[in-house]
Amino acid sequence: MSLVSPLARPLLASAFVADGLDSILRPDKHAAKFRRVEPVLTKFGVPAALTSDARTLARVSGVVTTLSALMLATGRRPRTSALTLAVMNIPLTLVNNPVWDASGQQRQEYLSGLLRGLSVAGGLLYAAADRGGKPSLGWRLGQAREHRTELRQVKAAVREQYAD
Protein backbone atom coordinates (compact mmCIF):
# COMPACT_ATOMS: atom_id res chain seq x y z
CA MET A 1 0.00 0.00 0.00
CA SER A 2 1.23 3.45 -0.87
CA LEU A 3 1.82 5.98 1.89
CA VAL A 4 -0.32 8.44 -0.05
CA SER A 5 -3.59 6.48 0.21
CA PRO A 6 -4.05 6.74 4.01
CA LEU A 7 -3.64 10.52 3.68
CA ALA A 8 -5.46 11.08 0.38
CA ARG A 9 -8.63 9.16 1.19
CA PRO A 10 -9.57 11.26 4.27
CA LEU A 11 -8.69 14.46 2.42
CA LEU A 12 -10.90 13.49 -0.51
CA ALA A 13 -13.72 12.42 1.81
CA SER A 14 -13.64 15.47 4.12
CA ALA A 15 -15.71 17.75 1.88
CA PHE A 16 -18.32 15.03 1.45
CA VAL A 17 -18.59 14.45 5.21
CA ALA A 18 -19.13 18.18 5.78
CA ASP A 19 -21.65 18.53 2.95
CA GLY A 20 -23.50 15.35 3.96
CA LEU A 21 -23.82 16.46 7.58
CA ASP A 22 -25.00 19.89 6.45
CA SER A 23 -27.63 18.24 4.26
CA ILE A 24 -28.84 16.12 7.18
CA LEU A 25 -28.90 18.96 9.72
CA ARG A 26 -30.10 21.78 7.42
CA PRO A 27 -32.09 20.13 4.62
CA ASP A 28 -34.08 23.26 3.68
CA LYS A 29 -31.11 24.95 2.00
CA HIS A 30 -30.36 21.81 -0.03
CA ALA A 31 -34.05 21.27 -0.85
CA ALA A 32 -34.29 24.83 -2.19
CA LYS A 33 -31.40 24.13 -4.60
CA PHE A 34 -33.12 20.94 -5.69
CA ARG A 35 -36.41 22.73 -6.33
CA ARG A 36 -34.62 25.04 -8.79
CA VAL A 37 -33.81 22.10 -11.07
CA GLU A 38 -37.03 20.17 -10.48
CA PRO A 39 -38.64 21.43 -13.74
CA VAL A 40 -35.63 20.20 -15.70
CA LEU A 41 -35.88 16.77 -14.05
CA THR A 42 -39.58 16.59 -14.82
CA LYS A 43 -38.85 17.55 -18.41
CA PHE A 44 -36.39 14.63 -18.67
CA GLY A 45 -38.96 12.18 -17.31
CA VAL A 46 -37.79 11.68 -13.72
CA PRO A 47 -40.78 10.19 -11.83
CA ALA A 48 -42.66 12.53 -9.52
CA ALA A 49 -42.23 10.04 -6.66
CA LEU A 50 -38.50 10.81 -6.66
CA THR A 51 -38.95 14.57 -6.72
CA SER A 52 -42.05 15.08 -4.56
CA ASP A 53 -40.38 15.57 -1.15
CA ALA A 54 -37.18 17.56 -1.67
CA ARG A 55 -36.48 17.87 2.06
CA THR A 56 -36.50 14.09 2.63
CA LEU A 57 -34.50 13.60 -0.55
CA ALA A 58 -31.88 16.06 0.77
CA ARG A 59 -31.65 14.19 4.08
CA VAL A 60 -31.40 10.75 2.46
CA SER A 61 -28.74 12.07 0.11
CA GLY A 62 -26.90 13.50 3.11
CA VAL A 63 -26.97 10.19 4.98
CA VAL A 64 -25.68 8.23 1.97
CA THR A 65 -22.98 10.83 1.30
CA THR A 66 -21.84 11.01 4.92
CA LEU A 67 -21.68 7.24 5.40
CA SER A 68 -19.86 6.70 2.10
CA ALA A 69 -17.39 9.47 2.88
CA LEU A 70 -16.67 8.08 6.35
CA MET A 71 -16.12 4.64 4.84
CA LEU A 72 -13.72 6.10 2.27
CA ALA A 73 -11.87 8.10 4.92
CA THR A 74 -11.40 5.08 7.18
CA GLY A 75 -10.48 2.71 4.36
CA ARG A 76 -13.51 0.45 4.75
CA ARG A 77 -14.60 -0.69 1.29
CA PRO A 78 -12.81 2.31 -0.24
CA ARG A 79 -13.52 1.32 -3.84
CA THR A 80 -17.26 0.87 -3.25
CA SER A 81 -17.55 4.04 -1.19
CA ALA A 82 -15.59 6.08 -3.75
CA LEU A 83 -17.84 4.81 -6.53
CA THR A 84 -20.94 5.63 -4.48
CA LEU A 85 -19.65 9.15 -3.87
CA ALA A 86 -18.87 9.57 -7.57
CA VAL A 87 -22.39 8.49 -8.52
CA MET A 88 -23.88 10.84 -5.90
CA ASN A 89 -21.53 13.69 -6.82
CA ILE A 90 -22.55 14.10 -10.45
CA PRO A 91 -26.27 14.92 -9.92
CA LEU A 92 -25.44 17.02 -6.85
CA THR A 93 -22.91 18.99 -8.87
CA LEU A 94 -25.56 19.64 -11.51
CA VAL A 95 -28.10 20.69 -8.87
CA ASN A 96 -25.64 23.05 -7.17
CA ASN A 97 -24.39 24.59 -10.42
CA PRO A 98 -27.32 25.16 -12.82
CA VAL A 99 -25.29 26.72 -15.63
CA TRP A 100 -28.28 26.62 -17.98
CA ASP A 101 -30.26 29.02 -15.73
CA ALA A 102 -27.65 31.72 -15.23
CA SER A 103 -26.00 34.43 -17.26
CA GLY A 104 -23.03 36.74 -16.90
CA GLN A 105 -20.88 36.46 -13.80
CA GLN A 106 -23.25 33.98 -12.14
CA ARG A 107 -22.93 31.65 -15.12
CA GLN A 108 -19.14 31.86 -14.91
CA GLU A 109 -19.26 30.92 -11.21
CA TYR A 110 -21.59 28.01 -11.89
CA LEU A 111 -19.39 26.82 -14.73
CA SER A 112 -16.36 26.92 -12.44
CA GLY A 113 -18.27 24.96 -9.78
CA LEU A 114 -19.45 22.46 -12.37
CA LEU A 115 -15.91 21.83 -13.59
CA ARG A 116 -14.65 21.55 -10.02
CA GLY A 117 -17.36 19.00 -9.23
CA LEU A 118 -16.55 16.99 -12.33
CA SER A 119 -12.86 17.07 -11.39
CA VAL A 120 -13.70 15.66 -7.97
CA ALA A 121 -15.81 12.99 -9.66
CA GLY A 122 -12.75 12.07 -11.72
CA GLY A 123 -10.69 11.74 -8.56
CA LEU A 124 -13.37 9.57 -6.98
CA LEU A 125 -13.50 7.33 -10.04
CA TYR A 126 -9.73 7.04 -9.90
CA ALA A 127 -9.97 6.07 -6.21
CA ALA A 128 -12.68 3.53 -7.08
CA ALA A 129 -10.38 1.92 -9.65
CA ASP A 130 -7.38 1.76 -7.29
CA ARG A 131 -6.74 -1.86 -6.40
CA GLY A 132 -3.98 -1.10 -3.92
CA GLY A 133 -1.37 -2.99 -5.92
CA LYS A 134 -3.48 -6.11 -6.32
CA PRO A 135 -3.92 -7.51 -9.83
CA SER A 136 -7.21 -6.98 -11.61
CA LEU A 137 -9.96 -9.56 -11.76
CA GLY A 138 -9.33 -10.04 -15.50
CA TRP A 139 -5.66 -10.82 -14.91
CA ARG A 140 -6.50 -13.28 -12.14
CA LEU A 141 -9.07 -15.06 -14.33
CA GLY A 142 -6.52 -15.31 -17.15
CA GLN A 143 -3.94 -16.76 -14.78
CA ALA A 144 -6.45 -19.29 -13.47
CA ARG A 145 -7.28 -20.39 -17.04
CA GLU A 146 -3.60 -20.80 -17.87
CA HIS A 147 -3.05 -22.77 -14.67
CA ARG A 148 -5.97 -25.12 -15.46
CA THR A 149 -4.64 -25.65 -19.00
CA GLU A 150 -1.18 -26.48 -17.66
CA LEU A 151 -2.68 -28.90 -15.11
CA ARG A 152 -4.64 -30.68 -17.85
CA GLN A 153 -1.47 -31.03 -19.92
CA VAL A 154 0.51 -32.42 -16.97
CA LYS A 155 -2.30 -34.86 -16.08
CA ALA A 156 -2.45 -36.03 -19.68
CA ALA A 157 1.33 -36.53 -19.76
CA VAL A 158 1.26 -38.51 -16.50
CA ARG A 159 -1.62 -40.70 -17.74
CA GLU A 160 0.21 -41.30 -21.01
CA GLN A 161 3.42 -42.21 -19.15
CA TYR A 162 1.71 -44.74 -16.88
CA ALA A 163 -0.77 -46.06 -19.46
CA ASP A 164 1.93 -48.26 -21.03
C-alpha positions as CSV (number, residue, x, y, z in Angstrom):
1,M,0.0,0.0,0.0
2,S,1.2,3.5,-0.9
3,L,1.8,6.0,1.9
4,V,-0.3,8.4,-0.1
5,S,-3.6,6.5,0.2
6,P,-4.1,6.7,4.0
7,L,-3.6,10.5,3.7
8,A,-5.5,11.1,0.4
9,R,-8.6,9.2,1.2
10,P,-9.6,11.3,4.3
11,L,-8.7,14.5,2.4
12,L,-10.9,13.5,-0.5
13,A,-13.7,12.4,1.8
14,S,-13.6,15.5,4.1
15,A,-15.7,17.8,1.9
16,F,-18.3,15.0,1.4
17,V,-18.6,14.5,5.2
18,A,-19.1,18.2,5.8
19,D,-21.7,18.5,2.9
20,G,-23.5,15.3,4.0
21,L,-23.8,16.5,7.6
22,D,-25.0,19.9,6.4
23,S,-27.6,18.2,4.3
24,I,-28.8,16.1,7.2
25,L,-28.9,19.0,9.7
26,R,-30.1,21.8,7.4
27,P,-32.1,20.1,4.6
28,D,-34.1,23.3,3.7
29,K,-31.1,24.9,2.0
30,H,-30.4,21.8,0.0
31,A,-34.0,21.3,-0.9
32,A,-34.3,24.8,-2.2
33,K,-31.4,24.1,-4.6
34,F,-33.1,20.9,-5.7
35,R,-36.4,22.7,-6.3
36,R,-34.6,25.0,-8.8
37,V,-33.8,22.1,-11.1
38,E,-37.0,20.2,-10.5
39,P,-38.6,21.4,-13.7
40,V,-35.6,20.2,-15.7
41,L,-35.9,16.8,-14.1
42,T,-39.6,16.6,-14.8
43,K,-38.9,17.5,-18.4
44,F,-36.4,14.6,-18.7
45,G,-39.0,12.2,-17.3
46,V,-37.8,11.7,-13.7
47,P,-40.8,10.2,-11.8
48,A,-42.7,12.5,-9.5
49,A,-42.2,10.0,-6.7
50,L,-38.5,10.8,-6.7
51,T,-39.0,14.6,-6.7
52,S,-42.1,15.1,-4.6
53,D,-40.4,15.6,-1.2
54,A,-37.2,17.6,-1.7
55,R,-36.5,17.9,2.1
56,T,-36.5,14.1,2.6
57,L,-34.5,13.6,-0.5
58,A,-31.9,16.1,0.8
59,R,-31.6,14.2,4.1
60,V,-31.4,10.8,2.5
61,S,-28.7,12.1,0.1
62,G,-26.9,13.5,3.1
63,V,-27.0,10.2,5.0
64,V,-25.7,8.2,2.0
65,T,-23.0,10.8,1.3
66,T,-21.8,11.0,4.9
67,L,-21.7,7.2,5.4
68,S,-19.9,6.7,2.1
69,A,-17.4,9.5,2.9
70,L,-16.7,8.1,6.3
71,M,-16.1,4.6,4.8
72,L,-13.7,6.1,2.3
73,A,-11.9,8.1,4.9
74,T,-11.4,5.1,7.2
75,G,-10.5,2.7,4.4
76,R,-13.5,0.5,4.7
77,R,-14.6,-0.7,1.3
78,P,-12.8,2.3,-0.2
79,R,-13.5,1.3,-3.8
80,T,-17.3,0.9,-3.2
81,S,-17.6,4.0,-1.2
82,A,-15.6,6.1,-3.8
83,L,-17.8,4.8,-6.5
84,T,-20.9,5.6,-4.5
85,L,-19.6,9.2,-3.9
86,A,-18.9,9.6,-7.6
87,V,-22.4,8.5,-8.5
88,M,-23.9,10.8,-5.9
89,N,-21.5,13.7,-6.8
90,I,-22.5,14.1,-10.4
91,P,-26.3,14.9,-9.9
92,L,-25.4,17.0,-6.8
93,T,-22.9,19.0,-8.9
94,L,-25.6,19.6,-11.5
95,V,-28.1,20.7,-8.9
96,N,-25.6,23.0,-7.2
97,N,-24.4,24.6,-10.4
98,P,-27.3,25.2,-12.8
99,V,-25.3,26.7,-15.6
100,W,-28.3,26.6,-18.0
101,D,-30.3,29.0,-15.7
102,A,-27.7,31.7,-15.2
103,S,-26.0,34.4,-17.3
104,G,-23.0,36.7,-16.9
105,Q,-20.9,36.5,-13.8
106,Q,-23.2,34.0,-12.1
107,R,-22.9,31.6,-15.1
108,Q,-19.1,31.9,-14.9
109,E,-19.3,30.9,-11.2
110,Y,-21.6,28.0,-11.9
111,L,-19.4,26.8,-14.7
112,S,-16.4,26.9,-12.4
113,G,-18.3,25.0,-9.8
114,L,-19.4,22.5,-12.4
115,L,-15.9,21.8,-13.6
116,R,-14.6,21.6,-10.0
117,G,-17.4,19.0,-9.2
118,L,-16.6,17.0,-12.3
119,S,-12.9,17.1,-11.4
120,V,-13.7,15.7,-8.0
121,A,-15.8,13.0,-9.7
122,G,-12.8,12.1,-11.7
123,G,-10.7,11.7,-8.6
124,L,-13.4,9.6,-7.0
125,L,-13.5,7.3,-10.0
126,Y,-9.7,7.0,-9.9
127,A,-10.0,6.1,-6.2
128,A,-12.7,3.5,-7.1
129,A,-10.4,1.9,-9.6
130,D,-7.4,1.8,-7.3
131,R,-6.7,-1.9,-6.4
132,G,-4.0,-1.1,-3.9
133,G,-1.4,-3.0,-5.9
134,K,-3.5,-6.1,-6.3
135,P,-3.9,-7.5,-9.8
136,S,-7.2,-7.0,-11.6
137,L,-10.0,-9.6,-11.8
138,G,-9.3,-10.0,-15.5
139,W,-5.7,-10.8,-14.9
140,R,-6.5,-13.3,-12.1
141,L,-9.1,-15.1,-14.3
142,G,-6.5,-15.3,-17.2
143,Q,-3.9,-16.8,-14.8
144,A,-6.5,-19.3,-13.5
145,R,-7.3,-20.4,-17.0
146,E,-3.6,-20.8,-17.9
147,H,-3.1,-22.8,-14.7
148,R,-6.0,-25.1,-15.5
149,T,-4.6,-25.7,-19.0
150,E,-1.2,-26.5,-17.7
151,L,-2.7,-28.9,-15.1
152,R,-4.6,-30.7,-17.8
153,Q,-1.5,-31.0,-19.9
154,V,0.5,-32.4,-17.0
155,K,-2.3,-34.9,-16.1
156,A,-2.5,-36.0,-19.7
157,A,1.3,-36.5,-19.8
158,V,1.3,-38.5,-16.5
159,R,-1.6,-40.7,-17.7
160,E,0.2,-41.3,-21.0
161,Q,3.4,-42.2,-19.1
162,Y,1.7,-44.7,-16.9
163,A,-0.8,-46.1,-19.5
164,D,1.9,-48.3,-21.0
